[in-house]
Amino acid sequence: QVQLVESGGGLVQAGGSLRLSCSASGRALSPYSMGWFRQYPGKEREFVAAISWNDVARYYGDSMKGRFTISRDNAKNTVYLQMNNLQAEDTAIYYCATTLKAYGNPSVAKGDYDYWGQGTQVTVSS
């Protein structure tokens, strides 16, 4: 059983930065694509970013392009989300996720992910 644990959330002023981490236990992340999603209260989870197992492909949601960067360190079994120039609309709970399918392409669809972390709150004050 895979367990994902997010960390690094918190309160930041508009224009500031945060780096989220997602650490895994129970299996190695290296053969699997990883994704980050976020959720506003009462809304569906929204795609933020995804990275392929071999770091060849990285995808971002439209409003994140140029501000967010997804990366991975397979030696540490950890995926990161660097968020710069944060705005009030980035306030949400952020979740990382992984799939059961090894060596596949990263997906922007939350239904393609099988394991999820518990989420970390990001709050941006304006």
NUFIKOL-17973 format. One record per residue: residue number from 1; residue in one letter; chain; y, x, z of N, C-alpha, C in turn. Coordinates in pm, whole numbers, plus 50000, padded with zeros to 5 digits. Each point is the difference from the previous one (the first is absolute). Layout:
BEGIN
<num:NUM; residu:A; chaine:A; nyy:Y; nxx:X; nzz:Z; cayy:Y; caxx:X; cazz:Z; cyy:Y; cxx:X; czz:Z>
...
***
This chain:
BEGIN
<num:1; residu:Q; chaine:A; nyy:49881; nxx:50084; nzz:50000; cayy:50119; caxx:49916; cazz:50000; cyy:50125; cxx:50089; czz:50000>
<num:2; residu:V; chaine:A; nyy:50090; nxx:49968; nzz:49912; cayy:50123; caxx:50078; cazz:49989; cyy:50105; cxx:49940; czz:50091>
<num:3; residu:Q; chaine:A; nyy:50070; nxx:50085; nzz:50070; cayy:50114; caxx:49957; cazz:50079; cyy:50124; cxx:50075; czz:49952>
<num:4; residu:L; chaine:A; nyy:50104; nxx:49925; nzz:49974; cayy:50127; caxx:50057; cazz:49956; cyy:50104; cxx:49975; czz:50108>
<num:5; residu:V; chaine:A; nyy:50078; nxx:50101; nzz:50030; cayy:50103; caxx:49987; cazz:50103; cyy:50131; cxx:50050; czz:49943>
<num:6; residu:E; chaine:A; nyy:50098; nxx:49910; nzz:49994; cayy:50133; caxx:50037; cazz:49954; cyy:50085; cxx:50045; czz:50118>
<num:7; residu:S; chaine:A; nyy:50094; nxx:50088; nzz:49970; cayy:50097; caxx:50044; cazz:50101; cyy:50127; cxx:50041; czz:49928>
<num:8; residu:G; chaine:A; nyy:50104; nxx:50019; nzz:50080; cayy:50126; caxx:50049; cazz:49944; cyy:50107; cxx:49894; czz:49980>
<num:9; residu:G; chaine:A; nyy:49966; nxx:49874; nzz:50025; cayy:50101; caxx:49896; cazz:49989; cyy:50101; cxx:50010; czz:50113>
<num:10; residu:G; chaine:A; nyy:50105; nxx:49920; nzz:49988; cayy:50103; caxx:50001; cazz:50103; cyy:50128; cxx:49938; czz:49951>
<num:11; residu:L; chaine:A; nyy:50105; nxx:50025; nzz:50075; cayy:50132; caxx:49947; cazz:49969; cyy:50085; cxx:50111; czz:49939>
<num:12; residu:V; chaine:A; nyy:50064; nxx:49970; nzz:49889; cayy:50082; caxx:50099; cazz:49932; cyy:50123; cxx:49929; czz:49942>
<num:13; residu:Q; chaine:A; nyy:50109; nxx:50071; nzz:49988; cayy:50119; caxx:49942; cazz:49940; cyy:49988; cxx:50000; czz:49848>
<num:14; residu:A; chaine:A; nyy:50070; nxx:49909; nzz:49938; cayy:50003; caxx:49994; cazz:49854; cyy:50042; cxx:50136; czz:49943>
<num:15; residu:G; chaine:A; nyy:49928; nxx:50042; nzz:49897; cayy:50024; caxx:50130; cazz:49941; cyy:49913; cxx:50110; czz:50057>
<num:16; residu:G; chaine:A; nyy:49932; nxx:49970; nzz:50108; cayy:49915; caxx:50099; cazz:50066; cyy:49862; cxx:50009; czz:49938>
<num:17; residu:S; chaine:A; nyy:49915; nxx:50081; nzz:50062; cayy:49867; caxx:50027; cazz:49948; cyy:49895; cxx:49987; czz:50110>
<num:18; residu:L; chaine:A; nyy:49880; nxx:49968; nzz:49957; cayy:49882; caxx:50001; cazz:50087; cyy:49883; cxx:50050; czz:49918>
<num:19; residu:R; chaine:A; nyy:49904; nxx:50061; nzz:50068; cayy:49874; caxx:50035; cazz:49936; cyy:49886; cxx:49933; czz:50074>
<num:20; residu:L; chaine:A; nyy:49930; nxx:49915; nzz:49929; cayy:49884; caxx:49933; cazz:50056; cyy:49875; cxx:50083; czz:49972>
<num:21; residu:S; chaine:A; nyy:49908; nxx:49997; nzz:50094; cayy:49871; caxx:50066; cazz:49984; cyy:49889; cxx:49897; czz:50014>
<num:22; residu:C; chaine:A; nyy:49892; nxx:50024; nzz:49930; cayy:49881; caxx:49916; cazz:50011; cyy:49880; cxx:50093; czz:50014>
<num:23; residu:S; chaine:A; nyy:49942; nxx:50001; nzz:50118; cayy:49886; caxx:50087; cazz:50026; cyy:49873; cxx:49917; czz:50002>
<num:24; residu:A; chaine:A; nyy:49893; nxx:50059; nzz:49948; cayy:49874; caxx:49928; cazz:49989; cyy:49893; cxx:50064; czz:50085>
<num:25; residu:S; chaine:A; nyy:49911; nxx:49915; nzz:50050; cayy:49879; caxx:50047; cazz:50067; cyy:49883; cxx:49919; czz:49947>
<num:26; residu:G; chaine:A; nyy:49884; nxx:50056; nzz:50007; cayy:49880; caxx:49929; cazz:49955; cyy:49951; cxx:50041; czz:49863>
<num:27; residu:R; chaine:A; nyy:50088; nxx:50055; nzz:49919; cayy:49959; caxx:50054; cazz:49870; cyy:50113; cxx:50084; czz:49945>
<num:28; residu:A; chaine:A; nyy:49967; nxx:50085; nzz:49905; cayy:50102; caxx:50079; cazz:49932; cyy:50076; cxx:49914; czz:49900>
<num:29; residu:L; chaine:A; nyy:50130; nxx:50018; nzz:49995; cayy:50082; caxx:49924; cazz:49906; cyy:50003; cxx:50061; czz:49861>
<num:30; residu:S; chaine:A; nyy:49955; nxx:50123; nzz:49987; cayy:50025; caxx:50074; cazz:49876; cyy:49948; cxx:49933; czz:49873>
<num:31; residu:P; chaine:A; nyy:49888; nxx:49926; nzz:50001; cayy:49957; caxx:49939; cazz:49873; cyy:50066; cxx:49866; czz:49968>
<num:32; residu:Y; chaine:A; nyy:50093; nxx:49957; nzz:50083; cayy:50050; caxx:49862; cazz:49989; cyy:50150; cxx:49994; czz:49978>
<num:33; residu:S; chaine:A; nyy:50040; nxx:49903; nzz:49918; cayy:50142; caxx:49970; cazz:49988; cyy:50050; cxx:49940; czz:50130>
<num:34; residu:M; chaine:A; nyy:50128; nxx:50017; nzz:50021; cayy:50064; caxx:49948; cazz:50121; cyy:50126; cxx:49923; czz:49961>
<num:35; residu:G; chaine:A; nyy:50031; nxx:49901; nzz:50081; cayy:50120; caxx:49922; cazz:49972; cyy:50080; cxx:49974; czz:50126>
<num:36; residu:W; chaine:A; nyy:50128; nxx:49974; nzz:49980; cayy:50089; caxx:49953; cazz:50105; cyy:50055; cxx:49864; czz:49958>
<num:37; residu:F; chaine:A; nyy:50002; nxx:49909; nzz:50093; cayy:50056; caxx:49867; cazz:49978; cyy:50093; cxx:49969; czz:50117>
<num:38; residu:R; chaine:A; nyy:50085; nxx:49900; nzz:49981; cayy:50084; caxx:49956; cazz:50111; cyy:50002; cxx:49848; czz:50003>
<num:39; residu:Q; chaine:A; nyy:50034; nxx:49949; nzz:50116; cayy:49998; caxx:49856; cazz:50017; cyy:50119; cxx:49955; czz:50082>
<num:40; residu:Y; chaine:A; nyy:50073; nxx:49901; nzz:49946; cayy:50108; caxx:49936; cazz:50073; cyy:49942; cxx:49880; czz:50075>
<num:41; residu:P; chaine:A; nyy:50063; nxx:49957; nzz:50107; cayy:49950; caxx:49883; cazz:50073; cyy:49985; cxx:49878; czz:49909>
<num:42; residu:G; chaine:A; nyy:49883; nxx:49940; nzz:50002; cayy:49976; caxx:49880; cazz:49923; cyy:49981; cxx:50022; czz:49852>
<num:43; residu:K; chaine:A; nyy:49992; nxx:50125; nzz:49958; cayy:49985; caxx:50031; cazz:49857; cyy:49868; cxx:50072; czz:49973>
<num:44; residu:E; chaine:A; nyy:49961; nxx:50003; nzz:49872; cayy:49882; caxx:50075; cazz:49960; cyy:50028; cxx:50149; czz:50005>
<num:45; residu:R; chaine:A; nyy:49894; nxx:50078; nzz:50013; cayy:50017; caxx:50145; cazz:49997; cyy:50046; cxx:50043; czz:49861>
<num:46; residu:E; chaine:A; nyy:50093; nxx:50094; nzz:49999; cayy:50062; caxx:50045; cazz:49876; cyy:49960; cxx:50144; czz:49973>
<num:47; residu:F; chaine:A; nyy:49970; nxx:50030; nzz:49875; cayy:49963; caxx:50136; cazz:49963; cyy:50117; cxx:50095; czz:50017>
<num:48; residu:V; chaine:A; nyy:49972; nxx:50115; nzz:50058; cayy:50102; caxx:50104; cazz:50019; cyy:49969; cxx:50122; czz:49914>
<num:49; residu:A; chaine:A; nyy:49880; nxx:50055; nzz:50017; cayy:49965; caxx:50123; cazz:49928; cyy:49849; cxx:50018; czz:50004>
<num:50; residu:A; chaine:A; nyy:49950; nxx:50074; nzz:49902; cayy:49857; caxx:50033; cazz:49997; cyy:49983; cxx:50138; czz:49939>
<num:51; residu:I; chaine:A; nyy:49891; nxx:50064; nzz:50040; cayy:49973; caxx:50135; cazz:49952; cyy:49852; cxx:50011; czz:49967>
<num:52; residu:S; chaine:A; nyy:49969; nxx:50067; nzz:49890; cayy:49861; caxx:50016; cazz:49959; cyy:49929; cxx:50100; czz:50089>
<num:53; residu:W; chaine:A; nyy:49867; nxx:49999; nzz:49992; cayy:49920; caxx:50085; cazz:50086; cyy:50030; cxx:50148; czz:49976>
<num:54; residu:N; chaine:A; nyy:50036; nxx:50034; nzz:49875; cayy:50023; caxx:50140; cazz:49965; cyy:50149; cxx:50033; czz:49987>
<num:55; residu:D; chaine:A; nyy:50086; nxx:49905; nzz:50044; cayy:50145; caxx:50018; cazz:49996; cyy:50055; cxx:50020; czz:49859>
<num:56; residu:V; chaine:A; nyy:49929; nxx:49953; nzz:49901; cayy:50050; caxx:50008; cazz:49862; cyy:50096; cxx:49885; czz:49974>
<num:57; residu:A; chaine:A; nyy:49976; nxx:49886; nzz:50060; cayy:50083; caxx:49881; cazz:49975; cyy:50063; cxx:49950; czz:50130>
<num:58; residu:R; chaine:A; nyy:50127; nxx:49965; nzz:49990; cayy:50073; caxx:49938; cazz:50112; cyy:50077; cxx:49882; czz:49942>
<num:59; residu:Y; chaine:A; nyy:49990; nxx:49887; nzz:50065; cayy:50069; caxx:49880; cazz:49956; cyy:50091; cxx:49950; czz:50112>
<num:60; residu:Y; chaine:A; nyy:50111; nxx:49938; nzz:49959; cayy:50096; caxx:49949; cazz:50098; cyy:50046; cxx:49861; czz:49961>
<num:61; residu:G; chaine:A; nyy:50033; nxx:49921; nzz:50102; cayy:50067; caxx:49874; cazz:49975; cyy:50140; cxx:50028; czz:49944>
<num:62; residu:D; chaine:A; nyy:50053; nxx:49903; nzz:49928; cayy:50127; caxx:50022; cazz:49929; cyy:50113; cxx:50041; czz:50094>
<num:63; residu:S; chaine:A; nyy:50010; nxx:49936; nzz:50114; cayy:50113; caxx:50029; cazz:50089; cyy:49981; cxx:50129; czz:50079>
<num:64; residu:M; chaine:A; nyy:49882; nxx:50062; nzz:49990; cayy:49973; caxx:50123; cazz:50072; cyy:50017; cxx:50124; czz:49914>
<num:65; residu:K; chaine:A; nyy:50001; nxx:49983; nzz:49869; cayy:50006; caxx:50115; cazz:49910; cyy:50126; cxx:50081; czz:50025>
<num:66; residu:G; chaine:A; nyy:49982; nxx:50130; nzz:50012; cayy:50112; caxx:50089; cazz:50025; cyy:50036; cxx:50015; czz:50145>
<num:67; residu:R; chaine:A; nyy:49945; nxx:49915; nzz:50086; cayy:50030; caxx:50009; cazz:50143; cyy:49877; cxx:50034; czz:50083>
<num:68; residu:F; chaine:A; nyy:49884; nxx:49951; nzz:49960; cayy:49877; caxx:50020; cazz:50075; cyy:49910; cxx:50098; czz:49926>
<num:69; residu:T; chaine:A; nyy:49924; nxx:50078; nzz:50075; cayy:49903; caxx:50092; cazz:49942; cyy:49869; cxx:49991; czz:50078>
<num:70; residu:I; chaine:A; nyy:49893; nxx:49972; nzz:49928; cayy:49867; caxx:49999; cazz:50061; cyy:49934; cxx:50134; czz:49975>
<num:71; residu:S; chaine:A; nyy:49926; nxx:50048; nzz:50098; cayy:49928; caxx:50126; cazz:49985; cyy:49876; cxx:49995; czz:50087>
<num:72; residu:R; chaine:A; nyy:49914; nxx:50098; nzz:49982; cayy:49878; caxx:50003; cazz:50079; cyy:49963; cxx:50144; czz:50031>
<num:73; residu:D; chaine:A; nyy:49935; nxx:50017; nzz:50114; cayy:49946; caxx:50129; cazz:50041; cyy:49854; cxx:49974; czz:50036>
<num:74; residu:N; chaine:A; nyy:49913; nxx:50024; nzz:49905; cayy:49859; caxx:49968; cazz:50021; cyy:49937; cxx:50087; czz:50109>
<num:75; residu:A; chaine:A; nyy:50051; nxx:50118; nzz:50018; cayy:49947; caxx:50086; cazz:50106; cyy:50026; cxx:49939; czz:50137>
<num:76; residu:K; chaine:A; nyy:50110; nxx:49926; nzz:50012; cayy:50034; caxx:49934; cazz:50127; cyy:49957; cxx:49853; czz:50000>
<num:77; residu:N; chaine:A; nyy:49941; nxx:49955; nzz:49890; cayy:49956; caxx:49861; cazz:49990; cyy:50115; cxx:49904; czz:50026>
<num:78; residu:T; chaine:A; nyy:50114; nxx:50031; nzz:49943; cayy:50123; caxx:49927; cazz:50030; cyy:50079; cxx:49975; czz:49871>
<num:79; residu:V; chaine:A; nyy:50062; nxx:49884; nzz:49996; cayy:50090; caxx:49964; cazz:49892; cyy:50138; cxx:49976; czz:50060>
<num:80; residu:Y; chaine:A; nyy:50102; nxx:50033; nzz:49924; cayy:50137; caxx:49990; cazz:50050; cyy:50084; cxx:49911; czz:49909>
<num:81; residu:L; chaine:A; nyy:50104; nxx:49947; nzz:50058; cayy:50102; caxx:49928; cazz:49924; cyy:50136; cxx:50047; czz:50049>
<num:82; residu:Q; chaine:A; nyy:50065; nxx:50081; nzz:49919; cayy:50136; caxx:50045; cazz:50031; cyy:50098; cxx:49897; czz:49947>
<num:83; residu:M; chaine:A; nyy:50083; nxx:49949; nzz:50088; cayy:50095; caxx:49895; cazz:49962; cyy:50141; cxx:50051; czz:50025>
<num:84; residu:N; chaine:A; nyy:50077; nxx:50008; nzz:49894; cayy:50138; caxx:50047; cazz:50008; cyy:50096; cxx:49888; czz:49962>
<num:85; residu:N; chaine:A; nyy:50125; nxx:50018; nzz:50041; cayy:50105; caxx:49902; cazz:49969; cyy:49954; cxx:49858; czz:50035>
<num:86; residu:L; chaine:A; nyy:49950; nxx:49986; nzz:50121; cayy:49949; caxx:49870; cazz:50042; cyy:50112; cxx:49897; czz:50010>
<num:87; residu:Q; chaine:A; nyy:49967; nxx:49878; nzz:49965; cayy:50094; caxx:49889; cazz:50003; cyy:49945; cxx:49888; czz:50087>
<num:88; residu:A; chaine:A; nyy:50087; nxx:49908; nzz:50036; cayy:49958; caxx:49891; cazz:50088; cyy:49882; cxx:49923; czz:49943>
<num:89; residu:E; chaine:A; nyy:49995; nxx:49986; nzz:49870; cayy:49890; caxx:49925; cazz:49938; cyy:49867; cxx:50072; czz:50004>
<num:90; residu:D; chaine:A; nyy:50000; nxx:50125; nzz:50046; cayy:49875; caxx:50073; cazz:50019; cyy:49937; cxx:49970; czz:50136>
<num:91; residu:T; chaine:A; nyy:50070; nxx:49925; nzz:50082; cayy:49946; caxx:49962; cazz:50131; cyy:49877; cxx:49913; czz:49981>
<num:92; residu:A; chaine:A; nyy:49887; nxx:50046; nzz:50053; cayy:49872; caxx:49930; cazz:49983; cyy:49895; cxx:50074; czz:50081>
<num:93; residu:I; chaine:A; nyy:49881; nxx:49941; nzz:50002; cayy:49884; caxx:50072; cazz:50052; cyy:49933; cxx:50068; czz:49882>
<num:94; residu:Y; chaine:A; nyy:49971; nxx:50128; nzz:50014; cayy:49940; caxx:50078; cazz:49892; cyy:49853; cxx:50027; czz:50032>
<num:95; residu:Y; chaine:A; nyy:49916; nxx:49976; nzz:49900; cayy:49855; caxx:50016; cazz:50014; cyy:49947; cxx:50099; czz:49898>
<num:96; residu:C; chaine:A; nyy:49906; nxx:50082; nzz:50041; cayy:49928; caxx:50080; cazz:49902; cyy:49862; cxx:49937; czz:49979>
<num:97; residu:A; chaine:A; nyy:49942; nxx:50033; nzz:49884; cayy:49873; caxx:49939; cazz:49963; cyy:49921; cxx:50094; czz:49912>
<num:98; residu:T; chaine:A; nyy:49868; nxx:49981; nzz:50002; cayy:49913; caxx:50078; cazz:49914; cyy:49891; cxx:49910; czz:49942>
<num:99; residu:T; chaine:A; nyy:49929; nxx:50052; nzz:49904; cayy:49902; caxx:49919; cazz:49929; cyy:49858; cxx:50047; czz:50026>
<num:100; residu:L; chaine:A; nyy:49905; nxx:49921; nzz:49956; cayy:49859; caxx:50037; cazz:50004; cyy:49958; cxx:50073; czz:49873>
<num:101; residu:K; chaine:A; nyy:50085; nxx:49994; nzz:49896; cayy:49965; caxx:50055; cazz:49870; cyy:50049; cxx:50144; czz:49990>
<num:102; residu:A; chaine:A; nyy:49906; nxx:50092; nzz:49989; cayy:50036; caxx:50141; cazz:49990; cyy:50039; cxx:50035; czz:49857>
<num:103; residu:Y; chaine:A; nyy:50094; nxx:50092; nzz:49990; cayy:50043; caxx:50058; cazz:49872; cyy:50057; cxx:49897; czz:49904>
<num:104; residu:G; chaine:A; nyy:50052; nxx:49892; nzz:50054; cayy:50061; caxx:49899; cazz:49915; cyy:50149; cxx:50021; czz:49986>
<num:105; residu:N; chaine:A; nyy:50063; nxx:49919; nzz:49916; cayy:50144; caxx:50007; cazz:49984; cyy:50068; cxx:49928; czz:50116>
<num:106; residu:P; chaine:A; nyy:50116; nxx:50046; nzz:50042; cayy:50069; caxx:49930; cazz:50108; cyy:50047; cxx:49863; czz:49951>
<num:107; residu:S; chaine:A; nyy:50004; nxx:49907; nzz:50092; cayy:50035; caxx:49862; cazz:49965; cyy:50127; cxx:49958; czz:50072>
<num:108; residu:V; chaine:A; nyy:50075; nxx:49910; nzz:49935; cayy:50119; caxx:49941; cazz:50062; cyy:49966; cxx:49867; czz:50066>
<num:109; residu:A; chaine:A; nyy:49877; nxx:49954; nzz:49986; cayy:49959; caxx:49869; cazz:50051; cyy:49934; cxx:50013; czz:50137>
<num:110; residu:K; chaine:A; nyy:50051; nxx:49925; nzz:50097; cayy:49945; caxx:50011; cazz:50135; cyy:49855; cxx:49957; czz:50007>
<num:111; residu:G; chaine:A; nyy:49957; nxx:49913; nzz:49908; cayy:49862; caxx:49955; cazz:50000; cyy:49899; cxx:50107; czz:49961>
<num:112; residu:D; chaine:A; nyy:50049; nxx:50110; nzz:49945; cayy:49910; caxx:50110; cazz:49961; cyy:49974; cxx:50097; czz:50113>
<num:113; residu:Y; chaine:A; nyy:50063; nxx:49978; nzz:50113; cayy:49982; caxx:50088; cazz:50115; cyy:49909; cxx:49934; czz:50103>
<num:114; residu:D; chaine:A; nyy:49918; nxx:50082; nzz:50063; cayy:49896; caxx:49947; cazz:50088; cyy:50024; cxx:50027; czz:50148>
<num:115; residu:Y; chaine:A; nyy:50070; nxx:50107; nzz:50029; cayy:50027; caxx:50035; cazz:50139; cyy:50150; cxx:50014; czz:50020>
<num:116; residu:W; chaine:A; nyy:50045; nxx:49950; nzz:50114; cayy:50142; caxx:49999; cazz:50030; cyy:50025; cxx:50054; czz:50140>
<num:117; residu:G; chaine:A; nyy:50114; nxx:50064; nzz:50017; cayy:50042; caxx:50038; cazz:50133; cyy:50064; cxx:49882; czz:50071>
<num:118; residu:Q; chaine:A; nyy:50046; nxx:50025; nzz:50121; cayy:50057; caxx:49894; cazz:50081; cyy:50149; cxx:49980; czz:49972>
<num:119; residu:G; chaine:A; nyy:50059; nxx:50093; nzz:49929; cayy:50140; caxx:49989; cazz:49961; cyy:50093; cxx:50072; czz:50096>
<num:120; residu:T; chaine:A; nyy:50115; nxx:50039; nzz:49947; cayy:50104; caxx:50062; cazz:50082; cyy:50134; cxx:49937; czz:49960>
<num:121; residu:Q; chaine:A; nyy:50079; nxx:49968; nzz:50101; cayy:50127; caxx:49930; cazz:49976; cyy:50108; cxx:50099; czz:49960>
<num:122; residu:V; chaine:A; nyy:50069; nxx:49965; nzz:49892; cayy:50118; caxx:50075; cazz:49958; cyy:50119; cxx:49905; czz:50008>
<num:123; residu:T; chaine:A; nyy:50102; nxx:50040; nzz:50072; cayy:50120; caxx:49918; cazz:50014; cyy:50121; cxx:50083; czz:49959>
<num:124; residu:V; chaine:A; nyy:50076; nxx:49947; nzz:49905; cayy:50118; caxx:50070; cazz:49951; cyy:50123; cxx:49920; czz:50039>
<num:125; residu:S; chaine:A; nyy:50087; nxx:50062; nzz:50075; cayy:50122; caxx:49931; cazz:50045; cyy:50115; cxx:50030; czz:49903>
<num:126; residu:S; chaine:A; nyy:50076; nxx:49897; nzz:49973; cayy:50111; caxx:50017; cazz:49904; cyy:50133; cxx:50016; czz:50072>
***
